[in-house]
Amino acid sequence: MRKIKKITDFGRISWIEALERAVLAMNLSFYRAIGTSPYILRFGTSYMTQVDSEFASQVDQATKNERLAKRDKIFCKYKKSIVKGTRDIKDNFSVGESTYIYKKPQKGKFK
């Protein structure tokens, strides 16, 4: 929604005129979780503007399977970076089993 506000110059331009530009801006934005833009993931090629076609810019081409494999690999790496540092805690102790109890040091009034 912020992109539409920015593209419409905060209400000075009609949002209907700017909607196509806003959708294109969203589709071409890089998304860290999928490692590419939604446009490239869906169509398998970079967006070609009129300037690109006139100057014969190089376009990244990849098959759908390659793109999906790359997305899965990047997403796994992304999930690991988020979940980093979590540990499983054993909570099913049997009777008589030795355990350690950690208590945080008291702060403030109850010290």
BAPA-571678 format. One record per residue (C-alpha): residue in one letter; x, y, z; residue number from 1. Coordinates in Angstrom, 2 decimals. Layout:
N
("A" (X Y Z) NUM)
...
This chain:
111
("M" (0.00 0.00 0.00) 1)
("R" (2.90 2.36 0.73) 2)
("K" (4.22 1.82 -2.80) 3)
("I" (0.90 2.91 -4.28) 4)
("K" (0.96 6.04 -2.10) 5)
("K" (4.51 6.81 -3.19) 6)
("I" (3.84 6.15 -6.91) 7)
("T" (0.70 8.29 -6.85) 8)
("D" (2.80 11.04 -5.26) 9)
("F" (0.68 10.80 -2.10) 10)
("G" (-2.64 11.45 -3.81) 11)
("R" (-1.61 13.99 -6.46) 12)
("I" (-1.95 11.40 -9.27) 13)
("S" (-5.00 9.16 -9.65) 14)
("W" (-4.31 5.73 -8.13) 15)
("I" (-6.02 4.05 -11.09) 16)
("E" (-3.38 5.51 -13.41) 17)
("A" (-0.58 4.46 -11.07) 18)
("L" (-1.90 0.98 -10.23) 19)
("E" (-0.12 -0.74 -13.12) 20)
("R" (3.18 0.85 -12.10) 21)
("A" (2.61 -0.17 -8.47) 22)
("V" (1.88 -3.80 -9.39) 23)
("L" (4.97 -3.88 -11.61) 24)
("A" (7.07 -2.42 -8.78) 25)
("M" (5.82 -5.14 -6.41) 26)
("N" (6.46 -7.90 -8.94) 27)
("L" (9.99 -6.71 -9.70) 28)
("S" (11.00 -6.23 -6.05) 29)
("F" (13.49 -8.75 -4.68) 30)
("Y" (12.02 -11.05 -2.04) 31)
("R" (14.57 -12.61 0.32) 32)
("A" (12.46 -15.69 1.10) 33)
("I" (12.25 -16.83 -2.54) 34)
("G" (15.58 -15.36 -3.62) 35)
("T" (14.17 -13.54 -6.63) 36)
("S" (11.29 -11.35 -7.70) 37)
("P" (7.79 -12.81 -8.14) 38)
("Y" (7.87 -11.85 -11.84) 39)
("I" (11.04 -13.83 -12.53) 40)
("L" (9.78 -16.79 -10.48) 41)
("R" (6.50 -16.90 -12.40) 42)
("F" (7.63 -16.17 -15.96) 43)
("G" (11.25 -17.35 -15.84) 44)
("T" (12.69 -14.21 -17.33) 45)
("S" (13.45 -10.65 -16.31) 46)
("Y" (10.98 -7.94 -17.25) 47)
("M" (11.93 -6.36 -20.59) 48)
("T" (11.25 -2.68 -20.98) 49)
("Q" (11.33 -0.83 -24.29) 50)
("V" (14.78 0.52 -23.43) 51)
("D" (16.07 -3.02 -22.74) 52)
("S" (14.87 -4.25 -26.11) 53)
("E" (16.39 -1.27 -27.93) 54)
("F" (19.80 -1.74 -26.34) 55)
("A" (19.65 -5.57 -26.43) 56)
("S" (20.23 -6.09 -22.71) 57)
("Q" (21.01 -9.59 -21.47) 58)
("V" (18.05 -11.35 -19.86) 59)
("D" (18.44 -14.08 -17.27) 60)
("Q" (16.83 -17.28 -18.60) 61)
("A" (16.16 -20.36 -16.45) 62)
("T" (13.79 -23.32 -16.59) 63)
("K" (10.92 -23.59 -14.16) 64)
("N" (12.51 -26.56 -12.37) 65)
("E" (15.78 -24.65 -11.92) 66)
("R" (13.92 -21.66 -10.51) 67)
("L" (11.88 -23.79 -8.11) 68)
("A" (14.98 -25.69 -6.94) 69)
("K" (16.80 -22.41 -6.36) 70)
("R" (13.79 -21.03 -4.48) 71)
("D" (13.60 -24.11 -2.24) 72)
("K" (17.33 -23.97 -1.50) 73)
("I" (17.20 -20.27 -0.63) 74)
("F" (14.05 -20.71 1.45) 75)
("C" (15.69 -23.49 3.52) 76)
("K" (18.66 -21.19 4.16) 77)
("Y" (16.25 -18.37 5.04) 78)
("K" (14.36 -20.58 7.53) 79)
("K" (17.62 -21.67 9.16) 80)
("S" (18.64 -18.04 9.65) 81)
("I" (15.33 -17.35 11.41) 82)
("V" (15.22 -20.52 13.53) 83)
("K" (18.90 -20.26 14.49) 84)
("G" (19.52 -20.92 18.17) 85)
("T" (16.37 -22.83 19.10) 86)
("R" (16.71 -26.03 21.10) 87)
("D" (14.42 -28.91 21.94) 88)
("I" (13.75 -29.24 25.66) 89)
("K" (13.10 -32.64 27.15) 90)
("D" (9.92 -32.47 29.18) 91)
("N" (9.11 -36.13 29.80) 92)
("F" (11.16 -37.08 32.86) 93)
("S" (10.72 -40.35 34.70) 94)
("V" (10.28 -40.53 38.49) 95)
("G" (13.62 -40.47 40.32) 96)
("E" (15.59 -39.09 37.37) 97)
("S" (18.19 -36.46 38.29) 98)
("T" (17.59 -33.04 36.79) 99)
("Y" (19.03 -29.55 37.11) 100)
("I" (16.84 -26.56 37.78) 101)
("Y" (18.09 -23.16 36.66) 102)
("K" (16.73 -20.11 38.38) 103)
("K" (17.47 -16.66 37.05) 104)
("P" (19.09 -14.29 39.53) 105)
("Q" (16.56 -12.03 41.22) 106)
("K" (16.63 -8.39 40.27) 107)
("G" (15.15 -5.39 41.94) 108)
("K" (13.01 -5.50 45.07) 109)
("F" (13.19 -9.23 45.83) 110)
("K" (16.99 -9.52 45.65) 111)
